[in-house]
Amino acid sequence: MKSSERAPRKVIPIAAASPEPSAEGEIVSLYEAQKKIYPRSISGFFARWRWAMVFLTQLVFYGLPWLEWGQRQMVLFDLGARRFYIFGLVLYPQDFIYLTGLLIISALSLFLFTAVAGRLWCGFACPQTVYTEIFMWIEHKIEGDRSARLRLDNSPWTFEKVRKKLLKQFIWVAVALWTGFTFVGYFVPIRDLGGELLALQGGWQIFWVLFYGFATYGNAGFMREQVCKYMCPYARFQSAMFDKDTLIVSYDPERGEPRGPRVKTVDYKAKGLGDCIDCTLCVQVCPVGIDIRKGLQYECIGCGLCVDACNTVMDKMNYPKGLIRYSTQNGVLNRWSQSQILRHVMRPRVLIYTAVLVALCLGMLASLTTRTPLKVDIVRDRAALSRIVAGGKLENVYRLQIMNATETAQRYRISANGLDGLEVASEQEFDIGAAESRWVAVRLQIPYGAAAPGSHAIHFDISALDNDGKVSEKSIFLVPR
Amino acid sequence: MSDFTSNFWSVFVTALTLIGIIACGILLWMAGRKKVMATADNTTGHVWDEDLVEMNNPLPRWWVWLFVITIIFGLGYLAAYPGLGTFTGKLNWTQKGEYDAEMAKAKAEIEPIYARFASMKPEDVAVDPQAHAIGERLFMNNCAQCHGSDARGSKGFPNLADGDWLHGGTPEKIRETLEKGRIGNMPPMAAAVGSPDDVRNLSHYVLSLSGSPHDSLRASLGKSKFVACAACHGMDGKGNQALGAPNLTDDIWLHGWGEAAITAMINNGKVNQMPAQADKLTDAQIGVLASYVWGLSNKPNAAR
């Protein structure tokens, strides 16, 4: 059993290319039944990189929620309390601008990487690809490689088939649930989550674990390349970001064509054949089931597995590598060398993307590092515009929302400036708990007649007593006629 | 649907919705059966602008099932929830029912919290941190509109933090004020006082009661006219909490200070109202609020 499973890997099947549709055309339905893809596993440069990226991304994803920072989870998005903890940062909903910045940076990175090297994201980092790869690996371990899986699926239901299918489903579901659990663990303290789930507490948490788990299971187990082909918008607008100097997985038709099977001992060039032996290995390893020899297609996720497959074959045939290679359209057309291709990377759109990206990253970094862990919102009192109080004073009332963005209790002092004789008549110091916000009423007074009737710009200065957090906020002081 | 005199719109909406869904189903069925000719190079054979051809890119079949699921879901939804004209749906769901259910749920959650305060003395509730936080929020939502967010009021709206009370400052009295509201009525007294000059003299006397700046000659002339005021404000001008008559000797001026403001008050009188809150807030909420307001001017020893 084992030897027969392994055997196909070592033999390069020399088979006829898929039959061409008849020249007269054929009657087809508007809808296409999904053809299940059985990718053959392959090893090589790009396959190793894909696995490195799987480990990198998944170590971060599965590992991060378990790390602690002081007394709390290192990364926790507490939606209930509306506090977002990222390493040492405590972000409030008012810090939403940072999320906007992050999204813009992500989008620009996508543009930049796409312009330079095509769909790197799709092939190596996108969760859809990564989880599909993990699920396929499980499938491969249990059901065997492409030919064994094809045979298994076409065979009648035997005990062995049921056992394999059940085992696969069981492990898939386990991985999917663990993924859902980890995902929810970013929003609910993950160390308490397990116990709560076992005690069937928290309906929404259970729902999201199951929902996200189901999405993982369905997308990585069944939808796979269908998600990339029919759901993902990126595949559809990538052409707007590609140009002729973008690195893509390319087949060299000039070198490869005319393709055809041959005997190794016969001089194929004399027979008028190209380097492509038409073994279709590049098609068999493709996770989206396309034939890269047809040129750039929107389905191609740029994973480079066909490059690995073809290079293996070229090695065996003693042909030079790179019949399918990571190159640019111009590079293939003009037979450029590696350095010539790289020289064309520096083109205006790449430079502009890079410049904007670097500027944004620096701006974001500067903003985050110089951020004051204190925020204040000022709302003038809704009832009294202005009032005269004992002692010949004119008084305005304000409500200050003081937000402590540190993880220790803080004492803040409030002062007001901008008008002659302006002073705080109410309490001047407030205690705010760790990562808490509090509304406080503050009364400001000036001596009657010290300012002309009308509206006067003033500002509040709020400073923390224990650290150098200091915030200045504008408001107005009204003097009646 | 009482807004409509006939059930025409109900029938219209129902028919339109159902016909729309059925039409979607027919379209789906027809598209599923339709076959097209794809040529050898996998194009549809259509050519525009000399060389622009249309590729044959069929939709995946499972996509059709999404449409089918949508239709089934739509029909199920319309059967369960109100959506077809006047048909109320099998679940009998209403917005009002949803609201009532949510309110009942919130009430069930809140009640144990308030129950703890109900068994406590009002003075103790005032220093309870949780009650203070609840009281503050209740005050901000229901009282601050008039009395200000610092409870110090403004012209016409009493200061609740100064220890001066028109109708009594015990927790029980504050509670009564909250529940039933208050109407302060100062009648126009010009006729009882006499000539405009008499009214002016009286104003200066009233100012003199609190030691405010005044003309002492006019004050001494006006003193005899105060008899008209004494019925409510008392001979000594210290007011009467049973009537809600303000103390005139404490230099606290709800409706303005100075000769002009007092003259206007004697001439025109004033009716000032604190609206009743009993139908707006629950008994338990009023209790917490009364303790909060009491605590504003009565700082017990315990730290808050």
Interface residues (C-beta under 8 A of the other chain):
Chain A: E20 P21 S22 A23 E24 G25 E26 I27 V28 S29 L30 Y31 E32 A33 Q34 Q226 K229 Y230 D381 R382 A383 A384 L385 R387 I388 V389 A390 E395 V397 R399 S426 W439 A441 V442 R443
Chain B: A31 G32 K34 K35 V36 M37 A38 T39 A40 N42 G45 N56 P58 L59 P60 R61 W62 W63 V64 M140 A144 Q145 C146 H147 G148 S149 D150 R152 G153 S154 K155 F157 D251 I252 W257
